[in-house]
Amino acid sequence: MLNALEVVTTVVVGLMVGVEFSVAFIMNRIFNALPEDSGQLGRAHGGRMLGAVMPFWYIGSLVLSAIWAVAGWHHHGAGLVATAAGLLIVSVVMSILLLVPINNRGKTWTPENRPADWKEQMNRWDRYHYVRVAVIIAAFALLTTALA
């Protein structure tokens, strides 16, 4: 049973890392290269779509990692899993305090109602997101190392 939990947790966190990496290094660059207002509209749509899914994914990843850490406490790699869960806590706190407020504003913007500093706000979101991606990559690396 612990082996199944380890695999499921690693896959769930790995997929989340892939999505967030793609947002940071692929999708946002595509949006920034689009003409006129298309990029801002794409970011708003992405914010609505991913904003509905990611809270469950982040919390689910954290819960799975915490269960793995507790269930496997006396097994090899438990410290790595506990550290990964700690990093996932950091990612959730970062999301709630830094990224979600910007995303909640940005997902309602249109070319007609966006604020004058919308690009600066998106750039701030991007910077926070890069840090969050680094944190969840580190958590994923710890989980995969714990499997070995």
C-alpha positions in Angstrom: 0.0 0.0 0.0 2.9 2.4 0.8 4.4 1.7 -2.6 1.2 2.7 -4.3 1.0 5.9 -2.2 4.6 6.7 -3.1 3.9 6.3 -6.8 0.6 8.2 -6.9 2.1 11.1 -4.9 5.1 11.3 -7.1 3.0 11.3 -10.3 0.6 13.9 -8.9 3.4 16.2 -7.9 5.3 15.6 -11.1 2.3 16.5 -13.3 1.8 19.6 -11.2 5.4 20.6 -11.7 5.0 20.0 -15.5 2.0 22.2 -15.7 3.5 25.0 -13.7 6.8 24.8 -15.5 4.9 25.0 -18.8 3.0 28.1 -17.6 6.2 29.8 -16.5 8.5 29.0 -19.5 6.2 28.3 -22.4 2.6 29.6 -22.1 3.5 33.0 -20.7 6.1 33.6 -23.4 3.6 32.6 -26.0 1.0 35.1 -24.4 3.6 37.8 -24.3 4.4 37.4 -28.0 0.8 37.6 -29.2 -0.4 40.8 -30.9 -2.4 43.6 -29.3 -4.6 42.5 -26.5 -4.5 38.7 -27.2 -1.8 38.0 -24.6 -3.7 39.7 -21.8 -6.9 37.9 -22.7 -5.0 34.6 -22.8 -3.6 35.2 -19.4 -7.0 36.1 -18.0 -8.5 32.9 -19.5 -5.6 30.8 -18.1 -6.0 32.4 -14.7 -9.7 31.5 -14.6 -9.1 27.9 -15.9 -6.0 27.0 -13.8 -7.2 29.1 -10.9 -10.2 26.7 -10.6 -8.0 23.6 -10.6 -4.7 24.4 -9.0 -5.9 24.9 -5.4 -7.1 21.3 -5.3 -3.9 20.1 -7.0 -1.6 22.0 -4.6 -3.5 21.0 -1.5 -3.9 17.4 -2.8 -0.1 17.1 -3.4 0.6 18.4 0.1 -1.9 16.0 1.7 -0.5 13.0 -0.3 3.1 14.0 0.7 2.1 14.4 4.3 0.4 11.0 4.4 3.4 9.4 2.8 5.7 11.1 5.3 3.6 9.8 8.2 2.9 6.3 6.8 6.6 5.8 5.8 8.2 7.5 8.8 10.3 4.4 9.7 11.2 3.7 6.1 14.1 4.9 4.0 13.7 8.5 2.7 11.1 9.6 5.2 13.1 12.8 6.0 13.2 13.6 2.3 9.5 13.2 2.0 8.9 15.3 5.1 11.1 18.0 3.7 9.2 17.8 0.4 5.9 18.2 2.3 7.4 21.3 4.0 8.3 22.8 0.6 4.8 22.1 -0.6 3.5 24.0 2.4 5.8 26.9 1.3 4.3 26.7 -2.2 0.7 26.8 -0.8 1.5 29.8 1.5 3.2 31.6 -1.4 0.2 30.9 -3.6 -2.3 32.2 -1.1 -0.3 35.3 0.0 1.4 36.3 -3.3 0.1 34.8 -6.4 -3.7 34.3 -5.9 -4.4 37.9 -5.1 -2.8 39.0 -8.4 -4.4 36.1 -10.3 -7.9 37.0 -8.9 -7.5 40.5 -10.2 -6.0 39.5 -13.6 -8.6 36.9 -14.5 -11.3 39.6 -14.5 -9.4 42.0 -16.7 -10.4 42.9 -20.3 -8.7 45.4 -22.5 -11.5 47.8 -21.5 -11.2 47.5 -17.7 -7.6 46.5 -17.0 -5.5 48.9 -14.8 -2.7 51.0 -16.3 -0.1 48.9 -14.4 -1.4 45.5 -15.5 1.9 44.5 -17.2 3.8 45.3 -14.0 1.3 43.2 -12.0 1.7 40.3 -14.5 5.5 40.7 -14.3 5.3 40.5 -10.5 3.1 37.4 -10.7 5.7 35.9 -13.1 8.6 36.5 -10.7 6.7 35.0 -7.8 5.7 32.1 -10.0 9.3 31.4 -11.0 10.2 31.0 -7.3 7.2 28.8 -6.7 8.1 26.6 -9.6 11.7 26.2 -8.1 10.1 25.3 -4.8 7.9 22.6 -6.2 10.7 21.3 -8.5 12.8 20.9 -5.3 9.9 19.0 -3.6 9.5 16.8 -6.6 13.2 16.0 -6.7 13.1 15.1 -3.0 10.1 12.8 -3.6 11.8 11.0 -6.5 15.0 10.7 -4.5 13.0 9.1 -1.6 11.8 6.5 -4.0 15.3 5.3 -4.8 
